[in-house]
């Protein structure tokens, strides 16, 4: 039974080393799931630029709601790089592909929140809570946004 535990670990290490040696080539037809997982591995290693490349490549190959997942991952990796406008665009597209994803809506709201656009943040949080009403993180983020909006002069709310 001990050897059975080593098999998945060995497979993961082998596939990880293959992924690390690969570069995304637009002409190369790679499985979008593989590209997305390569992005996840890069993200976990703190290589947000590489992660963005993989997520963008996978988003171009996915169709349907899977495209939303890749675009949301892209938005997060772009945000981590400080590429806010690009992250906003990725999240906007992700929401277009799947407007019923509470996690994507809350991440989109969080980005608006970081930018100081409380109205947009609250709107995204409300939409996310309509899908997943008992989510503690989204509720906490909404509470923070509402608190911040109470501290802002009325003329400044929604400006970012």
BELUR-V788860 format. One record per helix or strand of 2 or more residues. SS is the DSSP state (helix for helix, strand for strand). FROM is the first residue (numbers start at 0). LEN is the number of residues. Records with the same first field share a line. If there is no record, write none. Layout:
SS->FROM-LEN  FROM-LEN
This chain:
helix->1-20  31-13  47-14  64-16  83-14  101-13  117-14  135-16  153-3
